[in-house]
């Protein structure tokens, strides 16, 4: 089989390597920030629900709230799409 012709300039390999390095650096920085966030929010808080109280770590309250927010957002978007389809 014939080999694919090389790209001119020879910089595409370097550009690709730089992107991979940048992704790894951003990932590592995000991981460090996540760990710092978890450590900084590890204190216990009292959460008052409608019918009961519960004491839990603040990080769990933040994460559960974020997940519930994303789920509600996705549900609203799906309902709007469904409503527009019917019209």
N, C-alpha and C positions, 0 to 999 in steps of 0.2 A: 504494500500500500504506500501511497505517496504521503510524505509528511506535510503538515500544515506549514505554510510560509510564516516566518517570524515577523513580528510587528516591527515597524521602523522606529528608530529612536531608542529602543531597549529600556525605556523608563517604565514600561507598564508593570514589570515585575517589582520594581522598587516601589511604585505607587501602591501596588497591592499589599506588599509587606508593610508599608507605613499604615495602611488602613487596618490591617490585622493587629498591629501593635497599638494603634489608637483605640481599637475596640477592647483589647485586653486591659489597657490602662483605665478606660472608662468603667469597665466591669469591675476592676479591682477597687477603684475609687468608690463606686456605688456600694460594693460589699463592705468596705470600711465604714462608710456612712451609715449603712444599715445596722452594722454591729454597734456603732456608737449610739444610734437611735434606740436600739433595744436596751443597751446598758443604761442610757440616760432616762429611760421611761420604765424602769423596773419596779418602781415603788407601787405598793398596793393602794387601791382606791376602792371606795364603797360606791357601788352602782345601784341606784334606786330604780327598779322596774315598777310597773303598775301595782303588782300584787305581792312583791317580795323584794328583799335586798340581797345583794351578793357582793363579796369582797374579792377582787381579782387584780392582777397586774395591769397597770395602765397601758402597756403595749398591746395587750389583748383587746382592751376596749377600743383603742385606736384602729387596730387591724380589722376587727369585726365591723366597726362602723364604716371603714373604707370599703370592705367587701359588700356590705349591705347597700351602700351608696352606688356602687358599680352595678349591682344586680337591679336595683330600682331604675337606674338610668337605662340599662339594656331593655328592661320590661317596657318602659315608656316609649322607647324608640320602636320596639316591635309592635306595640299597639298602634302607634301612629302610622307605621307602614301598612298594617292590616286595614286600618280605617281608610287610608288613601287608595288601597287596592279595591275596596268595595265601592268607592265613588267612581 
